[in-house]
Structures are given as C-alpha cells and as structure tokens.
C-alpha cells in the first residue's frame, strides 16, 4: 500500500500517483489531476536513514562472509601443503618421489589435490568482481605469509631484541625447513589456477541462471526509486 500523500491545495489523495523527477532540481513532482497543482514528494529522513543502515549491514555481512571463506581457503591450502611436504621433499630440501607402495600415499595426494582445487574455486567465486590476476596474487601472498608466519615472527622478535639490546635466545628454523616449504609452491600454484578457472565457470553459470531475474528485479527497483513510489 502506498504512503498517503495529499494535495496542498484541494487535499486530494495523490499516494497512488507516481512522482516524476524534475529534470532541473531532481525532486519528485506529482501533478494533482483535480486542480493541477504541482506537489513535491520526498522520502522521510527516517526511511532514508534506515535504508542506509540496511545497506551498510548487508555490506558488512558480505565482507565478513568473504573474509571467512578466504580464511578457510587459506588455512586449507596451508594444511594441504604441510601434509604433502614430507611426501615430496627430503631433509636436504630436494624433491623426492613419493612411495606409492603404501595405499595411504595416493589417498593423501588425492585429498591435497581436491582441497587445493576447491580452495581456488571458493576464492574466485566469492569475489567475482575483482580481476583474476589480482585475486591470484593476493591469495598467494596470504598463503606465503601464513605458511611462514612462525619464521617471520621469530625474525621480528630477533630484530626487536637487537634494537632494544636485550639478550634473548630464540630458536630459529633451519634454512632447509624453509626451503622445503617453498618447494611446494610450484605444485600448488597450478592447482590453485585450475581451481580459480573452475570458479570462473561457476560464476558464469550463476550469472546466466540468475542474472536475468536479478536484472529484472533491479530494473524495477531503479524505476521505483527514480519515480519515488
């Protein structure tokens, strides 16, 4: 039911008449069909305020959901990297061939491949409006940072102790352990790329399936707001 709106001259009900924006001032104007008086229609400040609050709330919800999915995807990739690390590298930071004699090894490798592909797909689906290289770069930086966060934290504490002149003994990871972690990247990056490509296809399917309906709904909303129903 439309909000009541009466003519200032003859008190005729104008709520059922749509307001047309004035081309000069941009205000919604309704012409009374009885006395032909032009009446300005504007939204109440409280309605505008609470609509803005709802928009902000929805934006914050989207940001929280995207951050949650990215955190899960980053944690999954890091967990898979640490899981497959003993299978493909040795203590001297060199590649080694996994032992497929044990039935556990193919299963673990399959889980790593599946979870990495799924993580790349999730990352791409959650931010379809960003460019592909930007999403890939940010995700790889996050994975690299949190995969080596213990080494970075230790280096930072050593630097702070040196600056303040404190005498502290920190246990540093050996260089071979850090090099072993970086050996996983050439194997993870192609899987992440394939997963993000699958995410692009999912976005295309979603846009084709629900895009037309959403466009119709948005078009109706724009017309309604433009004419100040």
Secondary structure, 3 states (H helix, E strand, C coil): CCCCCECCCCCCECCCCCCEECCCCCCEEEECCCCCCEEEECCCHHHHHHHHHHHHHHHHHHHHHHHHHHHHHHHHHHHHHHHHHHHHECCCCCECCCCCCCHHHHHHHHHHHHHHHHHHHHHHHHCCCCCHHHHHHHHHHHHHHHHCHHHHHHHHHHHHHHHHCCCCCCCCCCHHHHHHHHCCHHHHHHHHHHHHHHHHHHHHHHHHHHHHHHHHHHHHHHHHHHCCC
